Amino acid sequence: MAAVEKAIHRENKKARSGDKDAAKLVAICERLMPHLDQGKPVRTLGLDDDEMAMIKTLQLITAKPAMFVANVSDTGFTNNPLLDQLTAYAKSQNAPIVAICASIESEI
């Protein structure tokens, strides 16, 4: 949040002098602030590719892609309520999920 607040302050000065890119970045950052204040990652806000490119310079860690890996038993790939919960959570985070069986992996 501090990085976004600093960007708003810095880019506001540029936007007042007529910089249109700075004005766009300020608008995006102002949308980000309440989202971040709720503890939600940037990747769940639903920014388009151009908006993500604009905030890339801020290097926000929650804007980076995430992936969830679930270690399940060899019979846990289907009808697994914990895997279903993790899948639902990963979907809410706009992140893929990979289910693996570490015991089979170690045997290989």
C-alpha positions as a Python dict, from the first residue, in 0.01 Angstrom:
ca = {
    (1, 'M'): (0, 0, 0),
    (2, 'A'): (287, 235, 74),
    (3, 'A'): (423, 192, -280),
    (4, 'V'): (83, 274, -427),
    (5, 'E'): (43, 578, -200),
    (6, 'K'): (388, 706, -304),
    (7, 'A'): (300, 651, -670),
    (8, 'I'): (-24, 846, -631),
    (9, 'H'): (160, 1134, -470),
    (10, 'R'): (443, 1132, -727),
    (11, 'E'): (224, 1084, -1036),
    (12, 'N'): (-35, 1340, -921),
    (13, 'K'): (224, 1613, -967),
    (14, 'K'): (294, 1494, -1321),
    (15, 'A'): (-77, 1457, -1399),
    (16, 'R'): (-148, 1817, -1295),
    (17, 'S'): (114, 1934, -1545),
    (18, 'G'): (-73, 1753, -1824),
    (19, 'D'): (91, 1408, -1842),
    (20, 'K'): (-190, 1175, -1958),
    (21, 'D'): (-2, 854, -1869),
    (22, 'A'): (49, 982, -1517),
    (23, 'A'): (-323, 1061, -1491),
    (24, 'K'): (-407, 705, -1600),
    (25, 'L'): (-165, 560, -1345),
    (26, 'V'): (-318, 773, -1070),
    (27, 'A'): (-666, 649, -1165),
    (28, 'I'): (-548, 286, -1151),
    (29, 'C'): (-372, 341, -818),
    (30, 'E'): (-683, 500, -671),
    (31, 'R'): (-877, 187, -771),
    (32, 'L'): (-605, -27, -613),
    (33, 'M'): (-603, 141, -273),
    (34, 'P'): (-942, 19, -142),
    (35, 'H'): (-875, -326, -288),
    (36, 'L'): (-539, -350, -110),
    (37, 'D'): (-690, -204, 206),
    (38, 'Q'): (-925, -505, 218),
    (39, 'G'): (-622, -735, 208),
    (40, 'K'): (-686, -859, -145),
    (41, 'P'): (-403, -916, -395),
    (42, 'V'): (-369, -691, -699),
    (43, 'R'): (-412, -985, -940),
    (44, 'T'): (-775, -1027, -825),
    (45, 'L'): (-880, -673, -918),
    (46, 'G'): (-937, -765, -1281),
    (47, 'L'): (-702, -517, -1444),
    (48, 'D'): (-656, -552, -1819),
    (49, 'D'): (-316, -604, -1982),
    (50, 'D'): (-256, -233, -2044),
    (51, 'E'): (-332, -147, -1682),
    (52, 'M'): (-107, -427, -1557),
    (53, 'A'): (171, -295, -1780),
    (54, 'M'): (129, 52, -1630),
    (55, 'I'): (160, -68, -1271),
    (56, 'K'): (450, -301, -1350),
    (57, 'T'): (697, -27, -1257),
    (58, 'L'): (554, -29, -904),
    (59, 'Q'): (672, -392, -865),
    (60, 'L'): (380, -492, -646),
    (61, 'I'): (432, -844, -517),
    (62, 'T'): (61, -932, -522),
    (63, 'A'): (40, -836, -890),
    (64, 'K'): (274, -1120, -979),
    (65, 'P'): (122, -1449, -1093),
    (66, 'A'): (71, -1719, -834),
    (67, 'M'): (25, -2095, -858),
    (68, 'F'): (-102, -2336, -596),
    (69, 'V'): (39, -2688, -567),
    (70, 'A'): (-159, -2950, -374),
    (71, 'N'): (10, -3263, -244),
    (72, 'V'): (-253, -3537, -246),
    (73, 'S'): (-247, -3912, -196),
    (74, 'D'): (-250, -4136, -500),
    (75, 'T'): (-627, -4174, -458),
    (76, 'G'): (-689, -3808, -369),
    (77, 'F'): (-716, -3661, -716),
    (78, 'T'): (-1095, -3704, -727),
    (79, 'N'): (-1361, -3670, -459),
    (80, 'N'): (-1122, -3481, -233),
    (81, 'P'): (-1299, -3202, -40),
    (82, 'L'): (-971, -3034, 58),
    (83, 'L'): (-857, -3026, -304),
    (84, 'D'): (-1196, -2883, -400),
    (85, 'Q'): (-1157, -2607, -138),
    (86, 'L'): (-810, -2523, -264),
    (87, 'T'): (-936, -2519, -623),
    (88, 'A'): (-1211, -2274, -529),
    (89, 'Y'): (-962, -2053, -344),
    (90, 'A'): (-716, -2060, -636),
    (91, 'K'): (-996, -1962, -871),
    (92, 'S'): (-1080, -1664, -650),
    (93, 'Q'): (-713, -1563, -668),
    (94, 'N'): (-698, -1598, -1049),
    (95, 'A'): (-430, -1862, -1007),
    (96, 'P'): (-388, -2212, -1149),
    (97, 'I'): (-367, -2520, -929),
    (98, 'V'): (-156, -2830, -979),
    (99, 'A'): (-232, -3148, -787),
    (100, 'I'): (58, -3387, -740),
    (101, 'C'): (127, -3699, -542),
    (102, 'A'): (468, -3652, -380),
    (103, 'S'): (496, -4018, -276),
    (104, 'I'): (465, -4133, -638),
    (105, 'E'): (704, -3858, -741),
    (106, 'S'): (964, -3975, -489),
    (107, 'E'): (931, -4334, -614),
    (108, 'I'): (1005, -4220, -968),
}
